[in-house]
Amino acid sequence: MEYTNLGRSGLKVSRICLGMMSYGAKSWRQWVLLEDEARPFVKRALEAGVNFFDTADVYSLGVSEEILGRAIRDFAQRDEVIIATKVCQPVGSKPNQRGLSRKHIFDSIDSSLRKLGMEYIDLYQVHRWDPETPIEETLEALSDLVQCGKVRYLGASSMYAWQFAKALYTADLRGWRRFISMQNHYNLVYREEEREMLPLCRAEGIGVIPWSPLARGFLTGSRVRGARGETVRSGSDDFADSMYFKEMDFQVVDRVAEVAEKRGITRAQTALAWMLQKPGISAPIIGATRMDHLEQAIAAVDIHLSEEEMHQLEQPYQPHAVLGHK
């Protein structure tokens, strides 16, 4: 496994991050794996040198955090791993059980720490931009969490570049802790982040940890033209179908298949190798519901694509509407 600093911070993370959204309760999503099925993935990731794990309070409404916490206590030492979770998305039906108000942030950090069974979180991320809360209130609350020792570093997730820039300069202006990472929507079939967000992150020294680097399995060929996929997730993931299902998206998938076949590697490894070579990318967040998914992701770290292969993969892309900010 290779490691890199997350942006300009001193925090060293593995080049692959294991996302925990796939583990929790089937009452939340039908394709989610239960705890007994999930634990081997955390154990294998640790054995392979992965030290970076990403979850959120909204994933299975906290069950994902509980599963991760128990697995880490059984398979690793706390100071060996980087634990990331998130706050913002609704975790209940009441008005203060969502968003980035000081109240919800303080309630959520205590809930996440309790479910994880940990004293602190390494990377605490705002899951989305909250238009109903002043960014000053959010940043001051997050900075206070770092000051009191419940959080080590702060990160953000999908938003517009102007919003992220506003958060960064507001933190600098007020002397508050700034975000060190951006977890954004980025993959071979959705590259709109290359216009503004990725250049901003490179200029500001922000580590980039993209979600859905395989487009929720779309880049692996899990879906076919004119029909839904055969797996439980591909057959029931309406969110993915709303983002990736245009003919231009399938043309990118076809190109991934061509490069993969010539290389003698899988489509997943091809798409991940492409991302790992893009400037400023720290660690894509991968999901795994089969052990070979995880093994392929780990192996992708050692694959180097040529400039010609990178161009071949990128050539079919056509612009998209903004996706993934909600």
TAMO-V816939 format. One record per backbone hydrogen bond with DSSP energy under -1.0 kcal/mol. CO is the residue of the C=O (numbers start at 1). NH is the residue of the N-H. Records with the same first field share a line. If there is no record, write none. Layout:
CO = NH ; NH
This chain:
2 = 15
4 = 13
5 = 7
6 = 9
11 = 6
13 = 4
17 = 286
18 = 54
20 = 23
22 = 33
25 = 28 ; 29
29 = 32
33 = 24
34 = 38
35 = 39
38 = 41 ; 42
39 = 43
40 = 44
41 = 45
42 = 46
43 = 47
44 = 48
45 = 50
46 = 49
51 = 82
52 = 18
53 = 84
54 = 20
58 = 61
59 = 62 ; 64
60 = 63
62 = 66
63 = 67
64 = 68
65 = 69
66 = 70
67 = 71
68 = 72
69 = 73
70 = 74
71 = 75
72 = 76
77 = 80
78 = 81
82 = 53
83 = 123
84 = 55
85 = 125
86 = 57
87 = 127
88 = 99
94 = 97
97 = 91
101 = 105
102 = 106
103 = 107
104 = 108
105 = 109
106 = 110
107 = 111
108 = 112
109 = 113
110 = 114
111 = 115
112 = 116
113 = 117 ; 118
121 = 152
122 = 153
123 = 85
124 = 155
125 = 87
126 = 157
130 = 133
134 = 138
135 = 139
136 = 140
137 = 141
138 = 142
139 = 143
140 = 144
141 = 145
142 = 146
143 = 147
144 = 148
145 = 150 ; 151
146 = 149
150 = 121
153 = 124
154 = 180
155 = 126
156 = 183
160 = 164
161 = 165
162 = 166
163 = 167
164 = 168
165 = 169
166 = 170
167 = 171
168 = 172
169 = 173
170 = 174
171 = 175 ; 176
180 = 207
181 = 156
182 = 209
183 = 158
184 = 211
187 = 190
190 = 187
191 = 194
192 = 195
193 = 198
196 = 200
197 = 201
198 = 202
199 = 203
200 = 204
201 = 206
205 = 8
207 = 182
208 = 282 ; 283
210 = 285
211 = 186
212 = 215
214 = 219
215 = 218
217 = 220 ; 222
218 = 221
224 = 227
231 = 235
233 = 236 ; 237
236 = 238
237 = 241
238 = 242
240 = 244
246 = 250
247 = 251
248 = 252
249 = 253
250 = 254
251 = 255
252 = 256
253 = 257
254 = 258
255 = 259
256 = 260
257 = 261
258 = 262
259 = 263
260 = 264 ; 265
266 = 270
267 = 271
268 = 272
269 = 273
270 = 274
271 = 275
272 = 276
273 = 277
275 = 278
278 = 281
280 = 208
284 = 17
286 = 19
290 = 293 ; 294
291 = 295
292 = 296
293 = 297
294 = 298
295 = 299
296 = 300
298 = 301
299 = 302
300 = 303
306 = 310
307 = 311
308 = 312
309 = 313
310 = 314
311 = 315
314 = 317
